Amino acid sequence: MISIKNLSKSYGKKAVFKNLTLEFSANRVIGLLGENGIGKTTLLKLIADILKPDKGEVSIAGETVSRHTRAGVSYMLSANNFYGFMKVRDALNFYRDFYEDFDYERAVTLCHEFKLHPKARVKTLSKGSAERLCILLCLCRCVPLYLLDEPVAGLDPKFKHGAIKAMLANTCEEQTVIISSHLLRDLETIFDEIIILKKNDEVVTANTDEIRESGKSVEQFYLEVSE
């Protein structure tokens, strides 16, 4: 699905990646893991064409990432990306107007299920409610690739696992979902694979079924590999 070759990206003098090479499988839910500051957010933004690499190549389904690939990628925005005057219903209408693939009816239904009042201003929502709205907007598009960056960091335990699982069940068939997170206990059961970013562009890829068959949890595996 996604191929990254000899990727380099820096912010000023700080190098995030110097020569990163890895691949993401298609039609899987993939956990993108690694310590804070390792480059998970940067990598997702490079795949979404929000950032440009300094060197190297990022491609989706064989096509180099560009404005032409953006239509097939749904990147989870944060609540800060919406205008201050916008209400929940305005955010839904914005997505309906901007993206032809947005399932407005399903988004309305999920807003009701997640107790998001259509007249509530986005900027006044609690952190958890704002994150549920952003997850909902991202996953109610019908595209081949979804990118979610720390989607459950602000959710209470009642919603952490259930909200993501419920919405993933209604995404398009044959989708690829990449979720960056450090909260493994809440999400590890939905991952088909994990990709762990380490220092010096080292990458560890593992199948979660094989991890569990070895008698370990995904979190235990991650901690061992990280050490």
SULPEDA-V427990 format. One record per residue. N is the residue number from 1. RES is the residue in three letters. PHI is phi in whole degrees, 0 to 359 (NA if undefined). OMEGA is omega in radians with two decimals (none if undefined). Layout:
BEGIN
N/RES/PHI/OMEGA ; N/RES/PHI/OMEGA
END
This chain:
BEGIN
1/MET/NA/-3.12 ; 2/ILE/233/3.11 ; 3/SER/236/3.13 ; 4/ILE/237/-3.04 ; 5/LYS/231/3.02 ; 6/ASN/50/-3.03 ; 7/LEU/278/3.04 ; 8/SER/232/3.10 ; 9/LYS/208/3.13 ; 10/SER/228/2.96 ; 11/TYR/246/-3.04 ; 12/GLY/65/3.14 ; 13/LYS/270/-3.11 ; 14/LYS/269/3.12 ; 15/ALA/274/3.05 ; 16/VAL/271/3.06 ; 17/PHE/233/3.11 ; 18/LYS/247/-3.13 ; 19/ASN/196/-3.03 ; 20/LEU/277/3.07 ; 21/THR/226/3.08 ; 22/LEU/195/3.11 ; 23/GLU/226/3.06 ; 24/PHE/249/3.12 ; 25/SER/290/3.09 ; 26/ALA/271/3.02 ; 27/ASN/59/-3.13 ; 28/ARG/225/2.95 ; 29/VAL/259/-2.97 ; 30/ILE/244/3.05 ; 31/GLY/269/3.09 ; 32/LEU/261/-2.97 ; 33/LEU/241/3.11 ; 34/GLY/153/-3.10 ; 35/GLU/294/3.12 ; 36/ASN/302/3.11 ; 37/GLY/86/-3.10 ; 38/ILE/283/3.08 ; 39/GLY/120/-3.10 ; 40/LYS/298/-3.14 ; 41/THR/296/3.12 ; 42/THR/301/-3.12 ; 43/LEU/296/3.11 ; 44/LEU/298/3.14 ; 45/LYS/291/3.06 ; 46/LEU/291/3.11 ; 47/ILE/294/-3.12 ; 48/ALA/280/-3.10 ; 49/ASP/68/3.01 ; 50/ILE/278/3.02 ; 51/LEU/245/3.09 ; 52/LYS/249/3.09 ; 53/PRO/289/3.02 ; 54/ASP/286/3.09 ; 55/LYS/213/3.09 ; 56/GLY/89/-3.03 ; 57/GLU/223/2.98 ; 58/VAL/239/-3.12 ; 59/SER/228/3.11 ; 60/ILE/239/-3.13 ; 61/ALA/52/3.07 ; 62/GLY/86/-3.12 ; 63/GLU/251/3.12 ; 64/THR/301/-3.10 ; 65/VAL/300/-3.13 ; 66/SER/196/3.11 ; 67/ARG/297/-3.14 ; 68/HIS/286/-3.13 ; 69/THR/273/-3.05 ; 70/ARG/299/-3.08 ; 71/ALA/298/-3.11 ; 72/GLY/262/-3.09 ; 73/VAL/236/3.04 ; 74/SER/249/-3.11 ; 75/TYR/258/-3.12 ; 76/MET/287/3.07 ; 77/LEU/281/3.00 ; 78/SER/259/-3.13 ; 79/ALA/299/3.14 ; 80/ASN/292/-3.13 ; 81/ASN/281/-3.12 ; 82/PHE/263/3.13 ; 83/TYR/297/-3.08 ; 84/GLY/299/-3.10 ; 85/PHE/279/-2.98 ; 86/MET/286/3.00 ; 87/LYS/262/3.14 ; 88/VAL/304/-3.13 ; 89/ARG/295/3.10 ; 90/ASP/293/3.12 ; 91/ALA/297/3.10 ; 92/LEU/296/3.13 ; 93/ASN/294/3.10 ; 94/PHE/299/3.13 ; 95/TYR/295/3.13 ; 96/ARG/296/-3.13 ; 97/ASP/286/-3.02 ; 98/PHE/273/-3.07 ; 99/TYR/239/3.12 ; 100/GLU/295/-3.08 ; 101/ASP/271/-3.09 ; 102/PHE/284/-3.14 ; 103/ASP/271/-3.04 ; 104/TYR/295/-3.09 ; 105/GLU/297/3.12 ; 106/ARG/293/3.11 ; 107/ALA/296/3.11 ; 108/VAL/297/3.13 ; 109/THR/299/-3.13 ; 110/LEU/291/3.07 ; 111/CYS/300/3.11 ; 112/HIS/295/-3.12 ; 113/GLU/295/-3.10 ; 114/PHE/265/3.06 ; 115/LYS/57/3.05 ; 116/LEU/258/-3.07 ; 117/HIS/287/-3.07 ; 118/PRO/300/-3.11 ; 119/LYS/267/3.14 ; 120/ALA/288/3.09 ; 121/ARG/285/-3.09 ; 122/VAL/302/-3.07 ; 123/LYS/290/3.13 ; 124/THR/262/3.13 ; 125/LEU/292/3.01 ; 126/SER/296/-3.13 ; 127/LYS/302/3.14 ; 128/GLY/295/3.13 ; 129/SER/294/3.11 ; 130/ALA/297/3.13 ; 131/GLU/291/3.09 ; 132/ARG/298/3.11 ; 133/LEU/297/-3.11 ; 134/CYS/294/3.08 ; 135/ILE/297/-3.13 ; 136/LEU/302/-3.12 ; 137/LEU/298/-3.14 ; 138/CYS/295/-3.01 ; 139/LEU/275/3.09 ; 140/CYS/272/2.93 ; 141/ARG/275/3.12 ; 142/CYS/247/-3.07 ; 143/VAL/222/3.13 ; 144/PRO/287/-2.98 ; 145/LEU/224/3.10 ; 146/TYR/241/-3.14 ; 147/LEU/236/-3.12 ; 148/LEU/237/-3.09 ; 149/ASP/256/-3.14 ; 150/GLU/47/-3.00 ; 151/PRO/286/-3.04 ; 152/VAL/244/-3.06 ; 153/ALA/300/-3.09 ; 154/GLY/255/-3.10 ; 155/LEU/275/3.05 ; 156/ASP/283/-3.06 ; 157/PRO/305/-3.12 ; 158/LYS/298/-3.03 ; 159/PHE/255/-2.95 ; 160/LYS/308/-3.10 ; 161/HIS/275/-3.04 ; 162/GLY/296/-3.09 ; 163/ALA/296/3.13 ; 164/ILE/296/-3.08 ; 165/LYS/297/-3.13 ; 166/ALA/296/-3.10 ; 167/MET/283/3.08 ; 168/LEU/297/-3.13 ; 169/ALA/295/-3.09 ; 170/ASN/247/3.08 ; 171/THR/284/-3.10 ; 172/CYS/296/3.08 ; 173/GLU/293/3.10 ; 174/GLU/58/3.11 ; 175/GLN/268/2.98 ; 176/THR/246/-3.11 ; 177/VAL/236/3.09 ; 178/ILE/246/-3.10 ; 179/ILE/240/3.03 ; 180/SER/274/-3.13 ; 181/SER/196/2.97 ; 182/HIS/244/3.14 ; 183/LEU/263/-2.99 ; 184/LEU/292/-3.09 ; 185/ARG/299/-3.10 ; 186/ASP/277/-3.00 ; 187/LEU/238/-2.96 ; 188/GLU/299/-3.10 ; 189/THR/287/3.14 ; 190/ILE/263/-3.13 ; 191/PHE/281/2.97 ; 192/ASP/273/3.14 ; 193/GLU/218/2.97 ; 194/ILE/230/3.03 ; 195/ILE/236/-3.09 ; 196/ILE/254/3.06 ; 197/LEU/271/3.11 ; 198/LYS/237/-3.13 ; 199/LYS/293/3.12 ; 200/ASN/61/3.08 ; 201/ASP/61/3.06 ; 202/GLU/282/-3.09 ; 203/VAL/229/3.03 ; 204/VAL/240/3.12 ; 205/THR/245/-3.11 ; 206/ALA/212/3.05 ; 207/ASN/273/-3.04 ; 208/THR/291/3.09 ; 209/ASP/297/3.13 ; 210/GLU/293/3.09 ; 211/ILE/298/-3.11 ; 212/ARG/293/3.11 ; 213/GLU/296/3.11 ; 214/SER/280/3.12 ; 215/GLY/92/-3.13 ; 216/LYS/249/2.96 ; 217/SER/274/3.09 ; 218/VAL/298/3.13 ; 219/GLU/296/3.10 ; 220/GLN/299/3.12 ; 221/PHE/300/-3.12 ; 222/TYR/300/-3.13 ; 223/LEU/296/3.12 ; 224/GLU/294/-3.12 ; 225/VAL/294/-3.12 ; 226/SER/295/3.13 ; 227/GLU/290/none
END
